[in-house]
Amino acid sequence: MLKYMYIFRGGVATEPLSPTEMQAHMTKWYAWADGLGRSGRRLGGEPLQNTGATIRGRERVVSDGPYVESKDLVAGFMLIAAESLEEATQLAQGCPVFEYGGSVEIRPLLEGRA
């Protein structure tokens, strides 16, 4: 089995959600992630906070936060196991990030590299 990383971008509601709507959306996330876990596909992952720092260029200039458009903001990641990129892509189809215009970038891990 190969390892892949899902990188979740965007997926933020354009209008504030009610507590009931937010709970319903989170329930979908938990159900999707739990299903991957029960099938032995989910290897780990976490949501990310919207704060942080960025270091750029040869001068290593540090700036606060990952300030990008909300649709491009990395919201979290997940490591999964799949037989192929095609299977990893198929498993990502059920991700709730798409409900609010988000995306999932799917990247194979280079194993055995330190």
N, C-alpha and C positions, 0 to 999 in steps of 0.2 A: 504494500500500500504506500502511496506517495503522500507527502505532506504539502498542504497549500495554506496560504494566508488569505483570508477575506479582509479587505480594508473597506470599512464602511464610510461613505462620504455623504454629507448632507442628510436628507431625510427629516428635515425640521419642518413642522407645520408653519404655514405662512400666517395663520391667525392663531391666537391663543386657544388651547384646548381646554375644555371643561375637565374637572377632576375625573369624571366618568369616562370621557373620551380618552384621556391620558392613560387611565387604568386599563381600558380595553386595548389600547395600542401596546402597552407594556405586556399585557397578557399574551398577545400574539408573539411578541419577541421571545418571552419565556417558553412558550409552547414550541416555537420553531427551534430554539437552541436546545431545549430539553429533548426534542425528537432526535436531533443530531447526536446528542450525548447518549441516549438510550441505544442508538444504532452503532455506537462505537466510533462515530465519525468526528465528533467534536473533541478536540484535544486541549483546548483552552481558549482564553480570550477575555477581553475586558472592554467596557466602555471607557472613553477618555473624557477628561474635563476639558472645558473650552479655554483654559489658561495654559501658560507654558512660556517657553522662550525659543527663539530661533537664532542660530549662529550661521552667518553667511560669509563667503569669500575668503580669500587668502589672509585678509586682515582679521578674520574671525569676529566680525561685528555682531554683537549680541543685541537683539531687540526683544521686547516683551511680546508674548503671545503669538499664536499662529494666526495672524490677521489675514484672512482670506475671505472671499465670499462664502456665505453659509452653505451654499451648495457644494463647495469644494473642501469644507472643513472636515478633517478626519475625525469621525465621531467614535470610532472604536475598531477593534480587530478581533478576528477569531482564527484559530488554527484548526484545520480539519484534515482528515485522512480520506483519500479518494483513490480510485484505481487510475484515473486519468483527468486531464483538464476538462474534458467533456463532462465527466461525472461530477466534478467539483462545480462546474457551471450549472448543471442541472440541480444540484443540491441547493444552490444559492437562489434559485427561482422563487422559493417560498419565503424569502426574507421580507419582513415588514418594512424595511427601509424604503422600498419602492412606493409605498402608499403616499409618501409625502415628497416624491420626486428625487429621492436619494439614489445612490449607486453603490455597487459592490465591485471593487477591483479584486480580481482573483490572480494570485501570484504563486507559482511553485517555489518551494524552498530549495535552496542548494544545500543538500545534506552532505555531511562529511567535511564541511569547511569550517575553519576556526577563525 
